[in-house]
Amino acid sequence: MRFANTRSNASELAREMAGNAGFGDRTMTLNGSMITTIRPIRPIRPIRRYRPGRLGPILLIVALALTSTSCSGFAFKTFYRNLDTLIQSRMDNYLAMTSSQEEFIDGRINHHYRWHRYAELPNYADTCSDLAERIDRGLKRDDLEFIYGKLRKYRIRLASRIYPDAKQFLTDFDSSLIAEQERLIAEYNQELAEKVARPASEKFQERLKSNVEFFEFFLGDLNESQKQRIRRYTTQSEDTSALYLAYRRMNQTRLISLLKKGDSAHADIDKFLKQYLFNWEALYPVAYRNAVNRNRSLFYDTVLDLDASMSSSQRTHASNKVRELGRNFLELAGKL
């Protein structure tokens, strides 16, 4: 199962929170349509296909706090209630493993999903409540850094839970499937490469549209000055898709190289996995890291400028939307 690519610089924060190590996924977004492409599973032998390295699809749940903003509460809750099944469907398409590994992975997905839904979502709701109060008071840069820090902590806490399973899968990887994984990687990268190669003007218009929709969801109707501020932000921020593609290829090459070494590379695989899950920025090439950090700073500047320009009705609209997201989290956790 694939999800539509995040087009907005605003949603780039969500991609960071998803632990964007560039193996095979783009951040899910509910801004647009969910794109589902099911590849036929080969009938010759009972394996499942997986793009190597994307070992924690459930990590993407963390990004929902930012990328669910253009869907209704009903759509968001319906999506989350079926998330474990969606993840298992992805594994059916992308994971190459034996029947026993299949049972193990399915069981661990269910385990992590239940923990996240019933133990972690209430914490997300608390963060939403906190953010709503900060919006009511008027946002400051410290508020944005605080919320970003909270999301990082949630992502790392989730990573800590899946790390043992990810490590076991990689160290038990069947070397006879490496050639197939390389083929799938090349095929998958080609799709993104085609998107990267589109005219810059076309990609800019997509980013602008997505950014406007992002802020309209929170503020309601935007005035002309606010729309111009969002356009300026979109112009100043960098389209990181080409840098991301290069980064993803770099990590794919590194991991495949380690898998080819077999047992002798287990220590290096573990080191790589810990970086990916807990210190993902350390894997970023300098150009990509600088672009991501600059885009985040520009996003903060834009949020603060829009906050200063908000009418009282827009401020109420924004805080109510965040509180609604918090209530959705609590309902999913069985707390309402």
N, C-alpha and C positions, 0 to 999 in steps of 0.2 A: 504494500500500500504506500502510495506517495502522497505527499501533501503539497499544496500550492506553495511556490517559492515566495518568501517574504520580499516584497518590493520596496517597503518603506525604510528609510533610515531610522525612523522612530522604532521600528520593529527589530533593528539590528541589535538593540539591547537584549531582546528576547533570544536572539540567536546566540549571544554570548552566554546567557544564562543556561542555555541548553547544552553548554559544553562543546562548542563548535570546534571540533578537532578535525573536521574536514574529511571524514571517511566516506560517507555515502548519503548523507541526508541534508536537506535544507530544513530550516526551521518551519514547523507547521504554522499555518495562519488560518484563522477563520474569517479573515477579511474577504476572501473570495471563495470560490468553490473548492471543495475538496476533490482532488483529482485522484482517481483510482485506476491503476493499470495493473492488472493481474497477469503475470507471466505464467505460461503453462509449466507445470512441474514435470520434469523428465520422468517417464514411466519406467526407465531402464533400471533404476535402483532407488531405494527409499532414502533420498537425501532431501534436505531443505536448502534453499538458497539464501545466502546472506552476503551483503557487501562487507567485507571484513573490517573490523574495527569499530563498527557502530554497535557497541555491545550493550548500550543502555537506552533503548528507545524510550523507556519510561521517563528518562531524564527530561524529555521534552515537555512533560507535564508542567515543569517549572515555568516554561515560557508562556503558559496559558494566561498567567496573570497580566501579561502585556499584549498577547496576540489574540485574545478572545474579544477584543473591544468592539468589533463591528458586527457581532452576532447577537441575537436575542438570548435572554436568559434560558429560554426553553432549549434553543439549539445548543448552547454551551453545555447545559446539564445532560442533554441527550448524548452529546459527543462524549463527555467524560464517563457517563455510565457504561458506555460501550468501548471504552478505551482499551481495556484488557483484551477484548476480542479483536480489536483493530490491530493491536500490537502482535497478537498471535497470528493474524492473517499476514502481516508483513513478514513474520518469520517463515511462514509457509512459502512465501515467494523467494526470500533472499538467503535463507540459512542452509548451508550444506552441513548436514550432520546425520549421525546414526539415529535409529529409533529411540535408543536409550537417552541420547542427548536431547532429542526432541521432547521426550517426557520431562526431562530435567528442566529444560528451558521453559516449557509451558507452566510447570509447577512454580517456578521462581517468579515468572511474570505475575501469576495470580497472587503470590505471597506479597510481592512488592506493591502491587496495585492496592491490595486491601490495606496494607500499612499506610500507604500514601493517602488513600481516601479517608480513612477513619481516624488516623492519628495526626496527619500533617495538614490536611485542608483547614482544620480549625485555626492553625497558626497563620495560614494565608488570610483567613477571615480577620484575624486580629490586625494583621498588617494593613488590610484594606480599611479597617476602622480608623487606624492611626493615620493613614494617608488622607482619609476624608476630613479628619479634624485639621490636619495641616493645610488642606485646600481651603477650608472655611476661614482659617486665620490669615491665609496668604502665604504662598510658597516662597521658600528661600533655597539657595543652592544646597545648604546643609540638609534640608529636607529630602532633596532628590538623591544626594549621596547616601543618606540614611536608608532610604527605601531600596536603592540599588544594593547596598550592603546586605540588607535583609534577604533579598532575592539570591544573592551569592551564597549566603549561609544555607538557605533551603536547598540550593542546588548541590552544595558540598555534602550536606547531611544525607541527601538521597544517594549521591555517588558513593558514600561510605557504605551504604547498605548493599549496593549492587556490585561493589568492587570484588568481593570474593567470587561471585558467579562469573563475572567478566574474566577474571584471571583464570579460573578453571577452564572456561571455554577456550581461551586463547592457547593455553598450555596443552590442551587436549586436541588442538586443531588437527584434522586429518590432512596430512601433507599431499595426499593424492588429489585433493580438491583445489590446490593452489592455482593450477592453470585455469580452471573454471572461474575462480575468483578474479584473476587478472583480466579475463575476458569481460566479465561483468563490470568491473571497475572502468575499463576503457569505454564500454558502451554507455555507462552512466555518466561519465565525465563528458562524453560527446554531447549529450543533451544540454548540459550546462554551458559547454563551450559555444554551442549555437546561440544560446541566450546572450552570452557575453558579447558575441560578434554582432548583435543587432545594432542598428544606428543609435548613436548617443542620444539623439533627439527623442527617439521612441522610448528609450529607457528612462530618460528624464521625465517625460510626460507620465509614465507609469508611476514613478516615484512621487511625483507631485500629487497625482490623484490619490495615491495611497496615504500620503501625509495629510492631505486636506481631510480625507475621510476619517483618519485617526483622530484629529483634533475636533472635527465636527461631532463625532460621537460623544466626546466629553463635554464640549462647550455648547452644543446645539448650533444654531445659525451663527455663522461668522460674519463680521463686518468686513468691509473692503480692506481696511488697514490690517486686520488680522490675516486675511488671505494673502496679502502682499508679504507679510512677515514670514509666513509659511513658505511662500515661493522663494524668498531670499534664503531661508534655511536650506531648502532643497538645492538651490544653486550653489551655495557655499559648501555643502557636505559632499563627500566623495562617494561615487558609486564603487563599492568595494568588491563587486562580483568577480572581476578579473583577478584581483589579489586573492580572493577566497578560493578561486579555482586552482591557482598555483599552489596555495597553501594546502589544499586538500590533496592534490596530487603528490606533494612532498610527503605528507603523512602516510598516504597509501603506499607509496614506494618504500618508505621506511618499514612499515609494518609487514608488508609482503616479504621484504628482505629478512626480517627477523623470523617469520614463520618458516621460511625455507631452511633456516639453520636448525630447526627442530629443537631437541632438548637442550642443546648447548646455549640457546638464546633465551631460555626461560627467565633468567635474571634481568636481561635487557628488556624483555617484554613487560615484566613487572614494573620496571622503572618507567618505561614509556606509558604504561597504563595509568600509573599514579600521576604522572604529569597531565595526562589527558583528562582525568577525572577531577583532580584537586588543584591543579595549577596550570590550567589550559593556556593562559597567556604566555607561559614560558615556551610553548611550542610555536607561537606566532613569529613569523619572519618580521624583521624590523619595520618594513614598509607597511605590512598589514596591521601590525600593532599600532603604529602611529596613526594610521587612517581610522582605525576603530576608536582609539582614544579621542582623536580630534572630532569625529562624528558625535561621540557621546557628549563632549563638551558643547558642541554646537546645538545639540538637542536640548541640553540643559538651558542654554542661553535662550533658545526659542520658547521653551516652556515658561521660563521666568518672565520674558517679555509679554507673552500672551496672558500670563497670570496678572501682570500689572494692568493690562488693558481690558480685563474681564468686567462685564457688567454684573450687577448683583444676581440677576437671573442666570447668567452663564456660570457663576461660581456655584450657585445652588445646584444647577444641572450637573456640574462636574462632580461635586461631592456626593450627590445622590447616585450617580452612575457607579462610583467606586463602592459606595455602601451596598448597592445592588449586587455587585460582584461578590462582596463579602457574604451577603446572604445566600448567594448561590453556592458558595463553598460550604457554608454551614448546612444547607439543605442536603447537599451531596454527602456530607459526613454524618447525616442522621441526627443533627443537633437542632433542627427546626421541625 
